[in-house]
């Protein structure tokens, strides 16, 4: 059953946002803040993830200040492409001043929505990756990149997750159309949790978590799947613990967990703690605060922001020399040798050295990580970029 919530008055000039699925938990705070900036005009128009998707567990279901319209989603071709009829949003709330669309070449209805919005006289904003995470951006070689540029040219504003992506688009789009909203989490909440734990003190926090007061603590956070480097994680930890006592905390769940637990038991890899999925930030916060290093051998995402918010440096692998992108955009936030380390791809020696290096200069790395989060990754900075793009689209 699809429905509209909270009709706006006809003169309120709503701003529609079309993500593919209902806002994920980590995105809700951003949309709430954007709605405040837009004087309660935001209407989120979205549908459900495909059946059985892991996204079901992290979508927000509560009532929010922004309006919502639930749309039908059709997942096709083994759920690799998607169609989302959008007419209900316009029937519920009339003509918007702007439509903001999650940029994705997999959404078959995206070009039709762009055309319909233009016909209705609404400004258009595309917000997203604008490139594949699995290969370099090469519009002269790949049809999908050309298609993404084709749709980008049909928007009055394009919002990128990182400055690096905006630079890739700069030769192809007028600079006044490009905006950056660094992808982030609800940093207001995370910083408040850090400040509270810092008042308690690191020794006290470790004591109540039954962690050793002085030995290094490494933490992995994410879904336990091979793509996250779960095998490499245990290989690196096994090497390091042979040199000095330390603890590995594994926060997350997934298909690889059983094999990881079997290997830990079989190989006698002591001091590995499987904590399971911890969805509430106030519950995971003490474990992050007590950590010395966030070790993520596989692809990086918003775990970078999560770690930096608690002053925890990140160690991972750099992208392969072949030019494959490998990581999500948030990997650009890791400044090698400052707030983390990006080891040579595929080199266990390099990854092990990277962890050693951070542990040797942990205070310096930690301070850089904390400062980077507070200077560059705040929720306010992200909303600034989104609001600026909407204001431009409204003017055009």
Number of C-alpha atoms within 10 A of each C-alpha: 5 9 12 17 15 13 13 17 10 11 9 14 17 23 25 27 23 27 20 23 22 25 23 16 18 15 16 19 20 21 21 17 19 22 21 13 15 15 11 18 21 27 28 25 27 23 21 19 18 17 10 8 9 12 16 15 11 13 18 15 10 7 9 12 15 20 21 22 26 20 25 20 18 16 18 13 7 8 12 9 14 20 16 22 17 21 12 17 24 15 10 15 23 19 20 24 22 27 27 28 22 20 24 21 19 16 17 15 14 23 14 12 19 22 15 14 20 16 9 13 15 23 25 30 28 28 25 19 20 27 23 17 15 13 13 15 21 14 15 8 9 11 11 17 18 15 14 17 17 13 18 25 16 16 21 23 30 32 28 26 23 20 17 13 20 20 13 14 20 14 9 13 16 12 14 12 18 22 22 24 24 24 22 26 23 21 20 14 14 21 20 14 20 20 13 12 18 17 10 11 13 16 15 16 18 19 12 9 12 9 20 15 14 11 12 20 23 24 25 25 24 20 20 22 16 14 13 19 19 21 17 18 23 18 14 19 21 20 14 16 16 10 8 9 14 20 19 25 21 24 21 18 18 14 11 17 19 12 12 18 14 11 14 16 12 9 9 11 18 15 16 21 13 16 14 17 16 15 13 8 14 14 11 15 19 21 21 27 22 27 24 23 27 26 28 24 27 23 19 23 19 17 19 25 28 23 26 29 31 28 28 31 33 35 26 27 26 22 20 12 9 8 11 14 19 21 19 16 22 19 23 17 23 22 16 15 16 18 26 29 25 21 22 17 17 14 12 18 12 18 25 19 16 24 27 14 16 23 19 11 12 20 15 15 24 25 17 21 27 21 15 21 23 18 9 14 22 22 22 18 17 21 24 17 18 26 18 16 28 23 15 17 22 20 10 11
